[in-house]
Amino acid sequence: MTYEKHLLFLTPLFPIDEHYSMSSPSFQVYVRELSLKYPQWRISIISLHQPLRSEPYKWHNVTVYPCQANFRSSYRKPPYWFKMFRYFQQIKRLQKIDCIHSFWLHDCALMGCYLSRYYDIPHYATAMGQDVRKQSRYLKVLPFQNIQKLILLSPFQNKILQEAINRQADFLIAWGMDVAQFPIPSQTQRDIDILGVGSLIQLKNYGCFIDLIAQLKKSFPSIKSCILGEGKERPFLEQKIKELNLEENVILKGLIPREEVMQLMNQSKILLHPSLYESQAYVFYEALHSGMHIVSYEVGVAKEGEKWRVAQNESELLNYLQFFLNHPVDYQSRQVLTVDDTIKAYVEKVYDF
């Protein structure tokens, strides 16, 4: 079958099957909905690092070609780059490729630049996270002249990139959510006072989360909080919880299925997100749609509002949490950016065939 257009996505990781929802949910929602909305387009995906599958496979309406590099060190990557190139040749034989779209300004963007240059195919790149920070070694080696359109997720991320390499995005397009995935927000009393959602790494700053719960416990002795996520900071956080006698107040739930995350957000009053850096923070939209209030730093798409307080320091985080806990709140869902909004922006601004 010949399609109207052929898009090739280059990504470091992708779900192993249609039931896996742990990795980059915003990206996989986008791919799924784009393929459904434009069935006349062929979408091929080369996934460089994960999943660890040996053969191409179908994921909804797209074909995924896994290279299995599994985040090996640079000097061990050439065989997997060669595998990616072989897949590229195989995909190109199926149908002429109209554009290459790479995600994360890492090795996939680098390969996208080379393929774009040698095969004269338009290359678009979307920065997805910490890849715009000056610590990224790829920013120093990426030939940006071979990226025809650079897309970032938020003004915050754009500012970080400009500070790093004096380059700005051509477009800012945030990831919208599939609101149909979420349960109807509960309007009854919620059991969890404060929820945290994210990887347990230093940048996410969950030590601060626990310190704030310790402070709040003085005024709210029975306060209940929960952190969803896993990471290398877990032993440190567990020890901190024990030292501050917060075993009854802070629960580390670990890595749980996305469906359970949605249910717990529907049972929570406030999202506390003390992260020091976010390119977007998809969880902000999820929290607003779930009817939660938010307290965060000025990262990603953070925006002050009726249900959202943006702090400049830890003291302000504490004050805003106390305010929301002391005042009656409603759990009405708030309108957020949807995946349809994101698709519309990409089709009109990026894939302008």
C-alpha positions as CSV (number, residue, x, y, z in Angstrom):
1,M,0.0,0.0,0.0
2,T,1.3,3.5,-0.9
3,Y,0.5,6.2,1.6
4,E,0.2,10.0,0.9
5,K,3.2,10.8,3.1
6,H,5.9,8.9,5.0
7,L,7.2,10.2,8.3
8,L,10.3,8.6,10.0
9,F,10.6,9.1,13.7
10,L,14.0,8.5,15.4
11,T,13.7,8.0,19.2
12,P,15.9,6.5,21.9
13,L,13.1,4.4,23.4
14,F,9.6,3.3,22.7
15,P,7.1,0.9,24.4
16,I,7.7,-2.8,23.9
17,D,4.1,-3.4,23.2
18,E,0.7,-1.6,23.2
19,H,0.1,-2.4,26.9
20,Y,3.3,-0.8,28.2
21,S,2.8,2.7,29.5
22,M,5.8,3.5,31.7
23,S,8.1,5.3,29.3
24,S,7.4,8.8,27.9
25,P,3.6,8.6,27.9
26,S,3.3,12.0,26.2
27,F,5.2,10.9,23.2
28,Q,3.5,7.6,22.8
29,V,0.0,9.2,23.1
30,Y,1.1,11.6,20.4
31,V,2.3,8.8,18.0
32,R,-0.9,6.8,18.6
33,E,-3.3,9.6,18.0
34,L,-1.3,11.0,15.0
35,S,-1.5,7.6,13.3
36,L,-5.2,7.4,14.0
37,K,-6.0,10.9,12.8
38,Y,-3.9,10.5,9.7
39,P,-4.3,6.9,8.5
40,Q,-3.2,8.0,5.0
41,W,0.3,8.7,6.4
42,R,2.9,5.9,6.9
43,I,4.7,6.4,10.2
44,S,7.9,4.4,10.8
45,I,9.8,4.5,14.0
46,I,13.4,3.5,14.6
47,S,14.1,3.1,18.4
48,L,17.8,3.1,19.1
49,H,18.1,2.0,22.7
50,Q,15.0,0.3,23.9
51,P,12.9,-1.8,23.8
52,L,15.1,-4.9,23.8
53,R,13.3,-6.7,21.0
54,S,15.2,-8.3,18.2
55,E,12.8,-7.8,15.3
56,P,10.5,-5.1,14.0
57,Y,7.0,-5.1,15.4
58,K,3.6,-3.4,15.0
59,W,2.5,-0.9,17.6
60,H,-1.1,0.3,16.9
61,N,-0.8,1.6,13.3
62,V,3.0,2.1,13.1
63,T,6.0,-0.2,12.6
64,V,8.8,0.0,15.2
65,Y,12.3,-1.0,14.3
66,P,14.3,-1.7,17.5
67,C,18.1,-1.4,17.5
68,Q,18.7,-2.6,21.1
69,A,21.7,-0.3,21.9
70,N,20.4,-0.2,25.5
71,F,22.2,3.1,26.4
72,R,25.7,1.6,26.0
73,S,28.7,3.9,26.2
74,S,29.6,5.9,23.0
75,Y,32.5,3.6,21.9
76,R,30.2,0.6,21.9
77,K,27.4,2.3,19.9
78,P,28.7,2.1,16.3
79,P,27.2,-1.4,15.6
80,Y,23.8,-0.1,16.7
81,W,24.2,3.1,14.6
82,F,24.9,0.8,11.7
83,K,21.8,-1.2,12.5
84,M,19.8,2.0,12.5
85,F,21.3,2.8,9.1
86,R,20.3,-0.6,7.7
87,Y,16.7,-0.1,9.0
88,F,16.7,3.3,7.4
89,Q,17.6,1.8,4.0
90,Q,14.9,-0.9,4.5
91,I,12.3,1.7,5.4
92,K,13.3,4.0,2.5
93,R,12.7,1.1,0.1
94,L,9.1,0.7,1.3
95,Q,8.3,4.3,0.3
96,K,10.1,7.6,-0.2
97,I,10.6,9.3,3.2
98,D,9.1,12.8,3.3
99,C,10.6,13.9,6.6
100,I,12.8,12.7,9.5
101,H,11.7,13.7,13.0
102,S,14.1,13.0,15.8
103,F,13.3,13.2,19.5
104,W,15.8,14.3,22.2
105,L,18.9,16.2,21.1
106,H,21.1,13.2,21.6
107,D,22.4,10.4,19.3
108,C,19.1,10.1,17.4
109,A,19.2,13.8,16.5
110,L,22.8,13.3,15.4
111,M,21.9,10.4,13.2
112,G,19.0,12.4,11.8
113,C,21.4,15.2,10.9
114,Y,23.6,12.9,8.9
115,L,20.7,11.1,7.2
116,S,19.2,14.5,6.3
117,R,22.4,15.8,4.8
118,Y,23.3,12.7,2.7
119,Y,19.8,11.9,1.5
120,D,18.4,15.4,1.2
121,I,15.4,14.7,3.5
122,P,14.0,17.5,5.7
123,H,15.0,16.9,9.4
124,Y,13.0,18.2,12.3
125,A,14.1,17.7,15.9
126,T,12.2,18.0,19.2
127,A,14.1,18.5,22.4
128,M,12.4,16.6,25.2
129,G,14.1,17.2,28.5
130,Q,17.6,17.9,29.9
131,D,19.0,17.7,26.4
132,V,19.0,21.5,26.1
133,R,21.2,22.1,29.2
134,K,24.8,23.2,28.7
135,Q,26.1,20.0,30.3
136,S,24.9,18.0,27.3
137,R,27.9,16.9,25.2
138,Y,25.7,16.5,22.1
139,L,24.9,20.3,22.0
140,K,28.6,20.8,21.2
141,V,28.7,18.3,18.3
142,L,25.2,18.5,16.7
143,P,25.3,20.1,13.2
144,F,22.3,22.3,13.8
145,Q,22.4,23.5,10.2
146,N,21.0,20.0,9.4
147,I,18.0,20.6,11.6
148,Q,15.5,22.5,9.5
149,K,13.0,23.0,12.3
150,L,13.8,22.9,16.0
151,I,10.9,22.4,18.4
152,L,10.9,22.9,22.2
153,L,8.2,22.3,24.7
154,S,8.1,25.5,26.8
155,P,9.5,29.0,27.2
156,F,11.5,27.8,30.2
157,Q,13.2,25.1,28.1
158,N,13.8,27.7,25.3
159,K,15.5,30.0,27.8
160,I,17.8,27.2,29.0
161,L,18.8,26.4,25.4
162,Q,19.5,30.0,24.6
163,E,21.8,30.3,27.6
164,A,23.6,27.1,26.6
165,I,24.3,27.7,22.9
166,N,22.6,31.0,22.0
167,R,20.0,29.2,19.9
168,Q,16.2,29.5,20.1
169,A,13.5,27.2,19.0
170,D,11.7,27.6,15.7
171,F,8.5,26.6,17.4
172,L,7.3,25.9,21.0
173,I,4.8,23.0,21.0
174,A,3.9,21.3,24.3
175,W,2.7,17.8,24.6
176,G,-1.0,17.7,25.1
177,M,-2.8,14.9,27.0
178,D,-5.4,12.4,26.1
179,V,-8.1,13.4,28.5
180,A,-10.2,10.4,27.6
181,Q,-7.6,8.2,29.4
182,F,-8.3,9.8,32.8
183,P,-11.2,8.9,35.1
184,I,-13.8,11.6,35.8
185,P,-12.4,13.8,38.6
186,S,-13.8,12.9,42.0
187,Q,-15.7,15.7,43.7
188,T,-15.8,13.9,47.1
189,Q,-13.3,14.3,49.9
190,R,-9.8,13.1,48.8
191,D,-7.7,10.9,51.0
192,I,-4.2,12.0,49.9
193,D,-3.3,15.5,51.0
194,I,-0.1,15.9,48.9
195,L,1.1,13.9,46.0
196,G,4.5,13.8,44.2
197,V,5.0,12.2,40.8
198,G,8.4,11.7,39.2
199,S,11.7,9.9,39.1
200,L,13.6,9.7,42.4
201,I,16.7,11.5,41.2
202,Q,18.5,14.5,42.7
203,L,17.1,17.0,40.1
204,K,13.5,16.2,41.1
205,N,14.3,17.4,44.6
206,Y,12.2,15.0,46.7
207,G,14.4,15.6,49.7
208,C,12.7,19.0,49.8
209,F,9.3,17.3,49.5
210,I,10.0,15.3,52.6
211,D,11.4,18.3,54.5
212,L,8.2,20.2,53.7
213,I,6.0,17.4,54.9
214,A,8.0,17.4,58.2
215,Q,7.2,21.1,58.6
216,L,3.6,20.7,57.7
217,K,3.2,17.9,60.2
218,K,3.6,20.4,63.0
219,S,0.2,22.0,62.0
220,F,-1.3,18.9,60.4
221,P,-0.3,15.9,62.4
222,S,-2.2,13.4,60.4
223,I,-1.1,14.7,57.0
224,K,-0.9,12.0,54.3
225,S,1.4,12.2,51.3
226,C,2.6,9.9,48.7
227,I,5.4,9.9,46.1
228,L,5.0,7.9,42.9
229,G,8.2,7.0,41.1
230,E,11.5,5.1,41.3
231,G,15.2,6.0,41.2
232,K,18.6,6.0,42.8
233,E,17.6,8.5,45.5
234,R,15.2,6.1,47.0
235,P,17.5,4.8,49.8
236,F,18.3,8.4,50.8
237,L,14.7,9.3,50.9
238,E,13.7,6.2,52.9
239,Q,16.4,7.1,55.5
240,K,15.2,10.7,55.6
241,I,11.6,9.6,56.2
242,K,12.8,7.4,59.0
243,E,14.9,10.0,60.6
244,L,12.1,12.5,60.6
245,N,9.5,10.0,61.9
246,L,7.3,10.4,58.8
247,E,6.6,6.7,58.2
248,E,2.9,7.4,58.7
249,N,2.9,10.6,56.7
250,V,5.0,9.8,53.5
251,I,4.6,6.7,51.4
252,L,7.0,5.8,48.6
253,K,4.9,3.8,46.1
254,G,7.6,3.2,43.6
255,L,7.1,2.6,39.9
256,I,3.4,1.7,39.3
257,P,1.2,1.3,36.2
258,R,0.0,4.5,34.6
259,E,-3.6,3.5,35.3
260,E,-2.9,3.4,39.0
261,V,-1.2,6.8,38.8
262,M,-4.3,8.3,37.3
263,Q,-6.5,6.8,40.1
264,L,-4.2,8.2,42.8
265,M,-4.2,11.6,41.2
266,N,-8.0,11.4,41.4
267,Q,-7.7,10.8,45.1
268,S,-5.3,13.6,45.9
269,K,-5.7,17.3,46.8
270,I,-2.4,18.9,45.9
271,L,0.5,18.1,43.5
272,L,3.8,19.2,45.1
273,H,6.4,19.3,42.4
274,P,9.7,20.6,43.8
275,S,11.7,19.7,40.7
276,L,14.5,22.1,39.9
277,Y,14.2,21.5,36.1
278,E,11.5,20.5,33.7
279,S,11.3,20.8,30.0
280,Q,7.5,20.8,30.3
281,A,6.3,18.5,33.1
282,Y,3.4,16.6,31.6
283,V,2.2,15.9,35.1
284,F,1.1,19.5,35.5
285,Y,-1.6,19.0,32.9
286,E,-2.6,15.7,34.4
287,A,-3.0,17.2,37.8
288,L,-5.1,20.1,36.5
289,H,-7.3,17.8,34.6
290,S,-7.7,15.6,37.7
291,G,-8.9,18.6,39.7
292,M,-5.8,19.0,41.9
293,H,-4.1,22.1,43.0
294,I,-0.4,22.6,42.2
295,V,2.6,24.0,44.1
296,S,5.8,24.1,42.1
297,Y,8.9,26.1,41.1
298,E,8.9,28.1,37.9
299,V,9.9,25.2,35.6
300,G,8.4,23.8,32.4
301,V,4.9,25.1,31.6
302,A,4.4,26.4,35.2
303,K,1.9,29.2,35.3
304,E,0.4,31.0,38.3
305,G,-3.3,30.7,38.5
306,E,-6.3,30.1,40.8
307,K,-5.3,26.5,41.4
308,W,-1.5,26.9,40.9
309,R,1.1,28.6,43.0
310,V,4.6,29.1,41.6
311,A,7.3,29.5,44.2
312,Q,10.7,31.1,44.1
313,N,12.1,29.3,47.2
314,E,11.4,26.5,49.7
315,S,9.8,29.0,52.1
316,E,7.2,30.0,49.5
317,L,6.5,26.3,48.7
318,L,5.6,25.8,52.4
319,N,3.4,28.9,52.6
320,Y,1.5,27.9,49.5
321,L,0.9,24.4,50.7
322,Q,-0.3,25.7,54.1
323,F,-2.7,28.1,52.2
324,F,-4.3,25.3,50.1
325,L,-4.5,23.0,53.2
326,N,-6.2,25.6,55.3
327,H,-8.7,26.8,52.7
328,P,-11.6,24.8,51.3
329,V,-10.8,23.6,47.8
330,D,-12.8,22.4,44.9
331,Y,-11.7,19.5,42.7
332,Q,-13.2,20.8,39.4
333,S,-11.2,19.7,36.4
334,R,-9.4,22.5,34.5
335,Q,-9.1,22.7,30.8
336,V,-5.7,21.7,29.5
337,L,-3.8,21.3,26.3
338,T,-4.9,18.1,24.5
339,V,-3.1,15.8,22.2
340,D,-5.3,17.1,19.4
341,D,-3.9,20.6,20.0
342,T,-0.4,19.2,19.7
343,I,-1.1,17.3,16.5
344,K,-2.7,20.4,15.0
345,A,0.3,22.5,15.8
346,Y,2.8,19.9,14.3
347,V,0.7,19.4,11.2
348,E,0.4,23.1,10.5
349,K,3.8,24.3,11.6
350,V,6.2,21.4,11.2
351,Y,4.8,18.8,8.8
352,D,3.7,21.5,6.3
353,F,3.6,19.1,3.3
